[in-house]
Amino acid sequence: MAETLKKGSRVTGAARDKLATELKRKYDSGASIRALAEETGRSYGFVHRMLSESGVSLRGRGGATRGKSKAATAAGS
């Protein structure tokens, strides 16, 4: 994002559409919501909401999972 938005400023109209398109493009190419939030100076929730409004299919959470895997649980039944 060439220009970072002033924190807390309202984003409407064409500027909002442009931001949503850019966030969607970067998210689809692998950027995380947290990275996009830091880059734009906006909150995680704001970026998440913009992506959701854009119709993006959000990725699942990464990292380690706790407990038995679904496959192990199903095999044990």
C-alpha positions as CSV (number, residue, x, y, z in Angstrom):
1,M,0.0,0.0,0.0
2,A,1.7,3.1,-1.2
3,E,0.0,5.4,1.3
4,T,-0.9,4.2,4.8
5,L,-4.2,5.3,6.0
6,K,-4.6,7.5,9.0
7,K,-5.5,5.3,11.9
8,G,-9.1,5.5,12.7
9,S,-10.0,7.4,9.6
10,R,-13.2,6.4,7.8
11,V,-12.7,4.7,4.5
12,T,-15.6,5.1,2.1
13,G,-16.6,5.0,-1.5
14,A,-14.0,4.5,-4.2
15,A,-11.2,4.5,-1.7
16,R,-12.8,1.7,0.2
17,D,-13.3,-0.3,-3.0
18,K,-9.7,0.3,-4.0
19,L,-8.4,-0.8,-0.6
20,A,-10.6,-3.9,-0.6
21,T,-9.3,-4.9,-4.0
22,E,-5.7,-4.4,-3.0
23,L,-6.2,-6.3,0.3
24,K,-7.9,-9.2,-1.6
25,R,-5.1,-9.4,-4.1
26,K,-2.4,-9.5,-1.5
27,Y,-4.3,-12.0,0.7
28,D,-4.9,-14.3,-2.3
29,S,-1.2,-14.2,-3.0
30,G,-0.3,-15.4,0.5
31,A,-0.1,-12.4,2.8
32,S,-1.6,-12.9,6.3
33,I,-4.3,-10.7,7.7
34,R,-1.9,-9.6,10.5
35,A,0.7,-8.6,7.9
36,L,-1.9,-6.7,5.9
37,A,-3.1,-4.9,9.1
38,E,0.4,-3.9,10.0
39,E,1.1,-2.7,6.5
40,T,-2.0,-0.6,6.3
41,G,-1.9,0.7,9.9
42,R,-5.4,-0.7,10.4
43,S,-6.7,-3.3,12.9
44,Y,-6.9,-7.1,12.3
45,G,-10.7,-6.8,12.6
46,F,-10.9,-4.1,10.0
47,V,-8.8,-6.1,7.5
48,H,-10.8,-9.2,8.3
49,R,-14.1,-7.4,7.7
50,M,-12.8,-5.9,4.4
51,L,-11.8,-9.3,3.1
52,S,-15.1,-10.8,4.2
53,E,-17.0,-8.0,2.4
54,S,-15.0,-8.6,-0.7
55,G,-16.1,-12.3,-0.8
56,V,-12.7,-13.7,-0.1
57,S,-12.6,-17.3,1.1
58,L,-10.6,-16.9,4.3
59,R,-7.9,-19.5,5.0
60,G,-8.1,-21.6,8.2
61,R,-5.8,-20.9,11.1
62,G,-2.4,-22.4,10.8
63,G,0.0,-23.7,13.4
64,A,-0.2,-26.7,15.7
65,T,-3.5,-28.2,16.7
66,R,-4.2,-29.8,20.0
67,G,-5.6,-33.2,20.8
68,K,-6.2,-36.1,18.5
69,S,-6.5,-35.6,14.7
70,K,-9.9,-36.2,13.1
71,A,-8.4,-39.1,11.2
72,A,-7.2,-40.8,14.3
73,T,-10.5,-40.2,16.1
74,A,-12.5,-41.6,13.2
75,A,-10.2,-44.7,12.9
76,G,-10.6,-45.4,16.6
77,S,-14.4,-45.5,16.5
